[in-house]
Amino acid sequence: MANTLKNADTQAKVAMWSVVSLALIHILWGAVVRATGSGLGCPDWPLCSGQVIPPFETAAVIEFVHRFLALLLTVGVVWVLVKAWFGQGRLRQIRPTVLVFSVLIVVQIALGAVTVLTELPALLVGSHLTISMLFVSATVLGAVQVQNQSLSVSALPKWRGIAALFAGLLVVVSGAFVVGLAAGVACQGYLSCDGGSGFSRMLVEVHMGHRYAAYVFAIALALVAGWRLRVDHGGSKWLGVLAIALLALQITIGFAQVRMGLPDTLRVGHVFTASLIMATATALFFWPVTRQADQTQEISAPVTSPSESAAPDPA
């Protein structure tokens, strides 16, 4: 029985981290679809130009690969969902999280179909990307739960974590609509909106709103990452280092793509790095804090005899 549960837990860990990896790859390829203008490479759904196998055209192949990755991701989620309800091990303990990302992928599939059939309206494109980011966050939460069998966040300064997650959500939503509305070069300054004169006021506001949300998120996440580096003596403190490195990379890509006129490579990199930051921020907030040094000190404390322990504590 013990071996069965151990095998089930191992399978659960592999399955959850595989789903996280597929979700990130799916977002990466979705950014490629957007950057190359291949969103209507398959103008119908679920077939591609009425065929199961897409026509051998660049846009159709790029879009079809995106759909195929979505299929693989859906299969992974269904497997996790079935195991959570009918299997054994840790997946049964995280049913609420599994249910959340299962619902999100259903919404995502429906949005993807409607987005294609209505020829990529900005509102649906932005919503599609937003749900993708939330899906990544939910799957990372599930993977952390399965990996650690814990959700120990009691030691985390709540205002920092809540501020970081809320600001992250604002960045995701605003960034999705910057992409959907093609507002990426509406502003070309660093702190102000230099060069935004050729765009409507709405596009300028969407662009600057995304920037301000990104500034707040960067500060909040840096505070959480710094806290993790300061107090966490376990192996998970690398999450703090990774978060800070990804923030620096994302800010660099963000300004570079605006100044260089949104080259495709940087557009793809910006969206993919955003998904990595979302995943890292979720893990950073929910990964249990380990205080290895404190535990070692308690274990190595000298054992006193009854007579010695009877002495009053001068403190």
GUTI-813317 format. One record per residue (C-alpha): residue number from 1; x, y, z. Coordinates in nm, 2 decimals. Example, Ala and Ser with C-alpha at 12.3 -4.5 7.8 and 13.67 -1.06 7.14 Angstrom:
// GUTI-813317
<rec nr="1" u="1.23" v="-0.45" w="0.78"/>
<rec nr="2" u="1.37" v="-0.11" w="0.71"/>
// end
This chain:
// GUTI-813317
<rec nr="1" u="0.00" v="0.00" w="0.00"/>
<rec nr="2" u="0.28" v="0.24" w="0.09"/>
<rec nr="3" u="0.46" v="0.17" w="-0.24"/>
<rec nr="4" u="0.13" v="0.23" w="-0.43"/>
<rec nr="5" u="0.09" v="0.57" w="-0.27"/>
<rec nr="6" u="0.46" v="0.65" w="-0.33"/>
<rec nr="7" u="0.42" v="0.57" w="-0.70"/>
<rec nr="8" u="0.10" v="0.77" w="-0.72"/>
<rec nr="9" u="0.27" v="1.07" w="-0.56"/>
<rec nr="10" u="0.57" v="1.04" w="-0.80"/>
<rec nr="11" u="0.33" v="1.03" w="-1.10"/>
<rec nr="12" u="0.14" v="1.33" w="-0.96"/>
<rec nr="13" u="0.46" v="1.53" w="-0.94"/>
<rec nr="14" u="0.57" v="1.44" w="-1.29"/>
<rec nr="15" u="0.22" v="1.51" w="-1.43"/>
<rec nr="16" u="0.18" v="1.85" w="-1.26"/>
<rec nr="17" u="0.53" v="1.98" w="-1.36"/>
<rec nr="18" u="0.47" v="1.84" w="-1.71"/>
<rec nr="19" u="0.14" v="2.04" w="-1.73"/>
<rec nr="20" u="0.32" v="2.35" w="-1.62"/>
<rec nr="21" u="0.59" v="2.30" w="-1.88"/>
<rec nr="22" u="0.33" v="2.24" w="-2.16"/>
<rec nr="23" u="0.14" v="2.55" w="-2.05"/>
<rec nr="24" u="0.46" v="2.76" w="-2.08"/>
<rec nr="25" u="0.55" v="2.62" w="-2.42"/>
<rec nr="26" u="0.19" v="2.68" w="-2.53"/>
<rec nr="27" u="0.22" v="3.05" w="-2.44"/>
<rec nr="28" u="0.55" v="3.07" w="-2.61"/>
<rec nr="29" u="0.41" v="2.93" w="-2.93"/>
<rec nr="30" u="0.10" v="3.15" w="-2.90"/>
<rec nr="31" u="0.33" v="3.45" w="-2.89"/>
<rec nr="32" u="0.49" v="3.32" w="-3.21"/>
<rec nr="33" u="0.14" v="3.29" w="-3.37"/>
<rec nr="34" u="0.07" v="3.65" w="-3.27"/>
<rec nr="35" u="0.41" v="3.79" w="-3.38"/>
<rec nr="36" u="0.40" v="3.62" w="-3.72"/>
<rec nr="37" u="0.03" v="3.72" w="-3.78"/>
<rec nr="38" u="-0.07" v="3.36" w="-3.81"/>
<rec nr="39" u="-0.38" v="3.38" w="-3.59"/>
<rec nr="40" u="-0.61" v="3.32" w="-3.89"/>
<rec nr="41" u="-0.38" v="3.07" w="-4.05"/>
<rec nr="42" u="-0.66" v="2.82" w="-3.98"/>
<rec nr="43" u="-0.97" v="3.04" w="-4.04"/>
<rec nr="44" u="-1.21" v="2.77" w="-3.90"/>
<rec nr="45" u="-1.22" v="2.56" w="-3.58"/>
<rec nr="46" u="-1.15" v="2.29" w="-3.48"/>
<rec nr="47" u="-1.05" v="2.19" w="-3.84"/>
<rec nr="48" u="-0.79" v="2.39" w="-4.04"/>
<rec nr="49" u="-0.94" v="2.51" w="-4.37"/>
<rec nr="50" u="-1.19" v="2.22" w="-4.34"/>
<rec nr="51" u="-0.91" v="1.96" w="-4.31"/>
<rec nr="52" u="-0.78" v="1.75" w="-4.02"/>
<rec nr="53" u="-0.42" v="1.80" w="-4.16"/>
<rec nr="54" u="-0.35" v="2.17" w="-4.23"/>
<rec nr="55" u="-0.25" v="2.29" w="-4.58"/>
<rec nr="56" u="0.13" v="2.32" w="-4.61"/>
<rec nr="57" u="0.14" v="2.69" w="-4.57"/>
<rec nr="58" u="0.35" v="2.87" w="-4.31"/>
<rec nr="59" u="0.07" v="3.05" w="-4.13"/>
<rec nr="60" u="-0.15" v="2.74" w="-4.12"/>
<rec nr="61" u="0.13" v="2.52" w="-3.99"/>
<rec nr="62" u="0.22" v="2.77" w="-3.71"/>
<rec nr="63" u="-0.14" v="2.80" w="-3.60"/>
<rec nr="64" u="-0.20" v="2.42" w="-3.62"/>
<rec nr="65" u="0.11" v="2.36" w="-3.40"/>
<rec nr="66" u="-0.05" v="2.59" w="-3.14"/>
<rec nr="67" u="-0.37" v="2.39" w="-3.15"/>
<rec nr="68" u="-0.18" v="2.06" w="-3.13"/>
<rec nr="69" u="0.00" v="2.19" w="-2.82"/>
<rec nr="70" u="-0.34" v="2.29" w="-2.67"/>
<rec nr="71" u="-0.46" v="1.93" w="-2.73"/>
<rec nr="72" u="-0.16" v="1.78" w="-2.55"/>
<rec nr="73" u="-0.22" v="2.03" w="-2.26"/>
<rec nr="74" u="-0.58" v="1.93" w="-2.24"/>
<rec nr="75" u="-0.50" v="1.56" w="-2.23"/>
<rec nr="76" u="-0.26" v="1.63" w="-1.94"/>
<rec nr="77" u="-0.52" v="1.83" w="-1.75"/>
<rec nr="78" u="-0.78" v="1.56" w="-1.80"/>
<rec nr="79" u="-0.54" v="1.29" w="-1.67"/>
<rec nr="80" u="-0.47" v="1.50" w="-1.36"/>
<rec nr="81" u="-0.85" v="1.56" w="-1.31"/>
<rec nr="82" u="-0.93" v="1.19" w="-1.33"/>
<rec nr="83" u="-0.65" v="1.10" w="-1.09"/>
<rec nr="84" u="-0.76" v="1.37" w="-0.85"/>
<rec nr="85" u="-1.11" v="1.23" w="-0.83"/>
<rec nr="86" u="-1.05" v="0.85" w="-0.88"/>
<rec nr="87" u="-0.69" v="0.79" w="-0.80"/>
<rec nr="88" u="-0.48" v="0.78" w="-0.48"/>
<rec nr="89" u="-0.21" v="1.01" w="-0.34"/>
<rec nr="90" u="-0.16" v="1.38" w="-0.32"/>
<rec nr="91" u="-0.37" v="1.48" w="-0.62"/>
<rec nr="92" u="-0.68" v="1.39" w="-0.42"/>
<rec nr="93" u="-0.57" v="1.65" w="-0.16"/>
<rec nr="94" u="-0.56" v="1.94" w="-0.42"/>
<rec nr="95" u="-0.90" v="1.89" w="-0.58"/>
<rec nr="96" u="-1.00" v="2.26" w="-0.55"/>
<rec nr="97" u="-0.68" v="2.37" w="-0.74"/>
<rec nr="98" u="-0.73" v="2.10" w="-1.00"/>
<rec nr="99" u="-1.09" v="2.21" w="-1.05"/>
<rec nr="100" u="-0.98" v="2.57" w="-1.09"/>
<rec nr="101" u="-0.73" v="2.51" w="-1.37"/>
<rec nr="102" u="-0.96" v="2.25" w="-1.53"/>
<rec nr="103" u="-1.23" v="2.52" w="-1.56"/>
<rec nr="104" u="-0.97" v="2.77" w="-1.69"/>
<rec nr="105" u="-0.86" v="2.54" w="-1.97"/>
<rec nr="106" u="-1.23" v="2.49" w="-2.08"/>
<rec nr="107" u="-1.28" v="2.87" w="-2.08"/>
<rec nr="108" u="-0.95" v="2.90" w="-2.27"/>
<rec nr="109" u="-1.05" v="2.65" w="-2.54"/>
<rec nr="110" u="-1.39" v="2.82" w="-2.58"/>
<rec nr="111" u="-1.23" v="3.16" w="-2.61"/>
<rec nr="112" u="-0.97" v="3.03" w="-2.86"/>
<rec nr="113" u="-1.25" v="2.90" w="-3.08"/>
<rec nr="114" u="-1.46" v="3.22" w="-3.06"/>
<rec nr="115" u="-1.15" v="3.44" w="-3.12"/>
<rec nr="116" u="-1.07" v="3.26" w="-3.44"/>
<rec nr="117" u="-1.43" v="3.24" w="-3.56"/>
<rec nr="118" u="-1.48" v="3.62" w="-3.50"/>
<rec nr="119" u="-1.15" v="3.70" w="-3.67"/>
<rec nr="120" u="-0.94" v="3.81" w="-3.37"/>
<rec nr="121" u="-1.12" v="4.10" w="-3.20"/>
<rec nr="122" u="-0.89" v="4.28" w="-2.95"/>
<rec nr="123" u="-1.11" v="4.21" w="-2.65"/>
<rec nr="124" u="-1.10" v="3.84" w="-2.71"/>
<rec nr="125" u="-0.73" v="3.83" w="-2.79"/>
<rec nr="126" u="-0.66" v="4.01" w="-2.46"/>
<rec nr="127" u="-0.89" v="3.79" w="-2.27"/>
<rec nr="128" u="-0.73" v="3.47" w="-2.42"/>
<rec nr="129" u="-0.38" v="3.58" w="-2.31"/>
<rec nr="130" u="-0.51" v="3.67" w="-1.96"/>
<rec nr="131" u="-0.67" v="3.33" w="-1.91"/>
<rec nr="132" u="-0.34" v="3.17" w="-2.03"/>
<rec nr="133" u="-0.14" v="3.35" w="-1.76"/>
<rec nr="134" u="-0.40" v="3.26" w="-1.49"/>
<rec nr="135" u="-0.39" v="2.90" w="-1.60"/>
<rec nr="136" u="-0.01" v="2.89" w="-1.56"/>
<rec nr="137" u="-0.04" v="3.04" w="-1.22"/>
<rec nr="138" u="-0.30" v="2.79" w="-1.11"/>
<rec nr="139" u="-0.10" v="2.49" w="-1.24"/>
<rec nr="140" u="0.22" v="2.61" w="-1.07"/>
<rec nr="141" u="0.02" v="2.63" w="-0.74"/>
<rec nr="142" u="-0.10" v="2.27" w="-0.79"/>
<rec nr="143" u="0.26" v="2.16" w="-0.87"/>
<rec nr="144" u="0.39" v="2.33" w="-0.55"/>
<rec nr="145" u="0.11" v="2.17" w="-0.34"/>
<rec nr="146" u="0.19" v="1.82" w="-0.48"/>
<rec nr="147" u="0.57" v="1.87" w="-0.45"/>
<rec nr="148" u="0.56" v="1.99" w="-0.09"/>
<rec nr="149" u="0.23" v="1.85" w="0.04"/>
<rec nr="150" u="0.20" v="2.19" w="0.21"/>
<rec nr="151" u="0.08" v="2.55" w="0.17"/>
<rec nr="152" u="0.28" v="2.71" w="0.44"/>
<rec nr="153" u="0.26" v="3.08" w="0.39"/>
<rec nr="154" u="0.20" v="3.19" w="0.75"/>
<rec nr="155" u="0.55" v="3.34" w="0.78"/>
<rec nr="156" u="0.52" v="3.55" w="0.46"/>
<rec nr="157" u="0.45" v="3.92" w="0.51"/>
<rec nr="158" u="0.10" v="3.92" w="0.38"/>
<rec nr="159" u="0.09" v="4.28" w="0.24"/>
<rec nr="160" u="0.40" v="4.21" w="0.02"/>
<rec nr="161" u="0.26" v="3.89" w="-0.12"/>
<rec nr="162" u="-0.09" v="4.02" w="-0.18"/>
<rec nr="163" u="0.05" v="4.34" w="-0.34"/>
<rec nr="164" u="0.27" v="4.14" w="-0.57"/>
<rec nr="165" u="-0.01" v="3.90" w="-0.68"/>
<rec nr="166" u="-0.26" v="4.18" w="-0.73"/>
<rec nr="167" u="-0.01" v="4.39" w="-0.92"/>
<rec nr="168" u="0.09" v="4.09" w="-1.13"/>
<rec nr="169" u="-0.27" v="4.04" w="-1.23"/>
<rec nr="170" u="-0.29" v="4.40" w="-1.34"/>
<rec nr="171" u="0.02" v="4.36" w="-1.54"/>
<rec nr="172" u="-0.12" v="4.05" w="-1.71"/>
<rec nr="173" u="-0.45" v="4.21" w="-1.79"/>
<rec nr="174" u="-0.31" v="4.54" w="-1.91"/>
<rec nr="175" u="-0.03" v="4.36" w="-2.11"/>
<rec nr="176" u="-0.28" v="4.14" w="-2.28"/>
<rec nr="177" u="-0.48" v="4.44" w="-2.40"/>
<rec nr="178" u="-0.16" v="4.62" w="-2.51"/>
<rec nr="179" u="-0.11" v="4.31" w="-2.74"/>
<rec nr="180" u="-0.47" v="4.29" w="-2.84"/>
<rec nr="181" u="-0.51" v="4.66" w="-2.92"/>
<rec nr="182" u="-0.16" v="4.68" w="-3.09"/>
<rec nr="183" u="-0.06" v="4.96" w="-2.84"/>
<rec nr="184" u="0.30" v="4.84" w="-2.80"/>
<rec nr="185" u="0.46" v="5.15" w="-2.95"/>
<rec nr="186" u="0.20" v="5.40" w="-2.84"/>
<rec nr="187" u="0.46" v="5.54" w="-2.60"/>
<rec nr="188" u="0.84" v="5.54" w="-2.66"/>
<rec nr="189" u="0.97" v="5.72" w="-2.35"/>
<rec nr="190" u="1.10" v="5.55" w="-2.04"/>
<rec nr="191" u="0.89" v="5.72" w="-1.77"/>
<rec nr="192" u="0.67" v="5.95" w="-1.98"/>
<rec nr="193" u="0.49" v="5.89" w="-2.30"/>
<rec nr="194" u="0.74" v="6.03" w="-2.55"/>
<rec nr="195" u="0.63" v="5.99" w="-2.91"/>
<rec nr="196" u="0.27" v="5.89" w="-2.84"/>
<rec nr="197" u="0.13" v="6.17" w="-3.06"/>
<rec nr="198" u="0.03" v="5.94" w="-3.35"/>
<rec nr="199" u="-0.20" v="5.73" w="-3.14"/>
<rec nr="200" u="-0.54" v="5.77" w="-2.99"/>
<rec nr="201" u="-0.57" v="5.87" w="-2.62"/>
<rec nr="202" u="-0.71" v="5.53" w="-2.54"/>
<rec nr="203" u="-0.41" v="5.34" w="-2.67"/>
<rec nr="204" u="-0.17" v="5.58" w="-2.49"/>
<rec nr="205" u="-0.36" v="5.52" w="-2.16"/>
<rec nr="206" u="-0.36" v="5.14" w="-2.21"/>
<rec nr="207" u="0.01" v="5.15" w="-2.28"/>
<rec nr="208" u="0.10" v="5.37" w="-1.98"/>
<rec nr="209" u="-0.14" v="5.18" w="-1.76"/>
<rec nr="210" u="0.05" v="4.86" w="-1.84"/>
<rec nr="211" u="0.38" v="5.03" w="-1.76"/>
<rec nr="212" u="0.27" v="5.17" w="-1.43"/>
<rec nr="213" u="0.13" v="4.83" w="-1.33"/>
<rec nr="214" u="0.46" v="4.68" w="-1.43"/>
<rec nr="215" u="0.66" v="4.92" w="-1.21"/>
<rec nr="216" u="0.44" v="4.85" w="-0.91"/>
<rec nr="217" u="0.47" v="4.47" w="-0.97"/>
<rec nr="218" u="0.84" v="4.49" w="-1.01"/>
<rec nr="219" u="0.88" v="4.67" w="-0.67"/>
<rec nr="220" u="0.64" v="4.43" w="-0.49"/>
<rec nr="221" u="0.79" v="4.12" w="-0.63"/>
<rec nr="222" u="1.14" v="4.24" w="-0.56"/>
<rec nr="223" u="1.04" v="4.29" w="-0.20"/>
<rec nr="224" u="0.90" v="3.94" w="-0.17"/>
<rec nr="225" u="1.21" v="3.80" w="-0.35"/>
<rec nr="226" u="1.44" v="3.99" w="-0.11"/>
<rec nr="227" u="1.24" v="3.86" w="0.19"/>
<rec nr="228" u="1.28" v="3.51" w="0.06"/>
<rec nr="229" u="1.66" v="3.55" w="0.02"/>
<rec nr="230" u="1.69" v="3.69" w="0.37"/>
<rec nr="231" u="1.48" v="3.44" w="0.57"/>
<rec nr="232" u="1.48" v="3.12" w="0.37"/>
<rec nr="233" u="1.77" v="2.88" w="0.44"/>
<rec nr="234" u="1.64" v="2.60" w="0.22"/>
<rec nr="235" u="1.69" v="2.52" w="-0.15"/>
<rec nr="236" u="1.38" v="2.72" w="-0.25"/>
<rec nr="237" u="1.56" v="3.05" w="-0.19"/>
<rec nr="238" u="1.68" v="3.02" w="-0.56"/>
<rec nr="239" u="1.32" v="3.13" w="-0.64"/>
<rec nr="240" u="1.41" v="3.48" w="-0.51"/>
<rec nr="241" u="1.72" v="3.50" w="-0.73"/>
<rec nr="242" u="1.52" v="3.37" w="-1.04"/>
<rec nr="243" u="1.25" v="3.63" w="-0.98"/>
<rec nr="244" u="1.49" v="3.92" w="-0.97"/>
<rec nr="245" u="1.68" v="3.80" w="-1.28"/>
<rec nr="246" u="1.35" v="3.76" w="-1.47"/>
<rec nr="247" u="1.24" v="4.10" w="-1.37"/>
<rec nr="248" u="1.56" v="4.26" w="-1.49"/>
<rec nr="249" u="1.54" v="4.07" w="-1.82"/>
<rec nr="250" u="1.17" v="4.16" w="-1.87"/>
<rec nr="251" u="1.23" v="4.53" w="-1.81"/>
<rec nr="252" u="1.52" v="4.53" w="-2.06"/>
<rec nr="253" u="1.32" v="4.35" w="-2.32"/>
<rec nr="254" u="1.02" v="4.58" w="-2.27"/>
<rec nr="255" u="1.21" v="4.90" w="-2.33"/>
<rec nr="256" u="1.42" v="4.75" w="-2.61"/>
<rec nr="257" u="1.12" v="4.64" w="-2.81"/>
<rec nr="258" u="0.96" v="4.98" w="-2.79"/>
<rec nr="259" u="1.27" v="5.16" w="-2.89"/>
<rec nr="260" u="1.34" v="4.91" w="-3.18"/>
<rec nr="261" u="0.98" v="4.92" w="-3.31"/>
<rec nr="262" u="0.86" v="4.58" w="-3.17"/>
<rec nr="263" u="1.07" v="4.33" w="-3.36"/>
<rec nr="264" u="0.91" v="3.98" w="-3.36"/>
<rec nr="265" u="1.18" v="3.81" w="-3.16"/>
<rec nr="266" u="1.15" v="4.06" w="-2.87"/>
<rec nr="267" u="0.77" v="4.05" w="-2.88"/>
<rec nr="268" u="0.78" v="3.68" w="-2.84"/>
<rec nr="269" u="1.04" v="3.71" w="-2.57"/>
<rec nr="270" u="0.84" v="3.96" w="-2.38"/>
<rec nr="271" u="0.53" v="3.75" w="-2.36"/>
<rec nr="272" u="0.72" v="3.43" w="-2.28"/>
<rec nr="273" u="0.93" v="3.60" w="-2.00"/>
<rec nr="274" u="0.60" v="3.74" w="-1.86"/>
<rec nr="275" u="0.47" v="3.38" w="-1.83"/>
<rec nr="276" u="0.79" v="3.27" w="-1.66"/>
<rec nr="277" u="0.76" v="3.56" w="-1.41"/>
<rec nr="278" u="0.40" v="3.46" w="-1.34"/>
<rec nr="279" u="0.50" v="3.11" w="-1.27"/>
<rec nr="280" u="0.80" v="3.21" w="-1.06"/>
<rec nr="281" u="0.59" v="3.46" w="-0.86"/>
<rec nr="282" u="0.33" v="3.20" w="-0.78"/>
<rec nr="283" u="0.60" v="2.95" w="-0.67"/>
<rec nr="284" u="0.77" v="3.22" w="-0.47"/>
<rec nr="285" u="0.46" v="3.31" w="-0.28"/>
<rec nr="286" u="0.34" v="2.95" w="-0.21"/>
<rec nr="287" u="0.65" v="2.75" w="-0.17"/>
<rec nr="288" u="0.69" v="2.66" w="0.20"/>
<rec nr="289" u="0.96" v="2.85" w="0.39"/>
<rec nr="290" u="1.24" v="2.64" w="0.54"/>
<rec nr="291" u="1.45" v="2.76" w="0.83"/>
<rec nr="292" u="1.72" v="2.51" w="0.81"/>
<rec nr="293" u="1.96" v="2.71" w="1.03"/>
<rec nr="294" u="1.70" v="2.74" w="1.31"/>
<rec nr="295" u="1.63" v="2.36" w="1.30"/>
<rec nr="296" u="2.00" v="2.28" w="1.31"/>
<rec nr="297" u="2.04" v="2.50" w="1.61"/>
<rec nr="298" u="1.76" v="2.33" w="1.79"/>
<rec nr="299" u="1.90" v="1.98" w="1.71"/>
<rec nr="300" u="2.25" v="2.07" w="1.82"/>
<rec nr="301" u="2.15" v="2.23" w="2.15"/>
<rec nr="302" u="2.32" v="2.06" w="2.45"/>
<rec nr="303" u="2.11" v="1.82" w="2.66"/>
<rec nr="304" u="2.11" v="1.93" w="3.02"/>
<rec nr="305" u="2.07" v="1.70" w="3.32"/>
<rec nr="306" u="1.76" v="1.73" w="3.55"/>
<rec nr="307" u="1.97" v="1.91" w="3.81"/>
<rec nr="308" u="2.10" v="2.16" w="3.56"/>
<rec nr="309" u="1.76" v="2.22" w="3.42"/>
<rec nr="310" u="1.62" v="2.31" w="3.76"/>
<rec nr="311" u="1.83" v="2.62" w="3.77"/>
<rec nr="312" u="1.62" v="2.94" w="3.71"/>
<rec nr="313" u="1.66" v="3.11" w="3.37"/>
<rec nr="314" u="1.83" v="3.44" w="3.42"/>
<rec nr="315" u="1.64" v="3.59" w="3.12"/>
// end
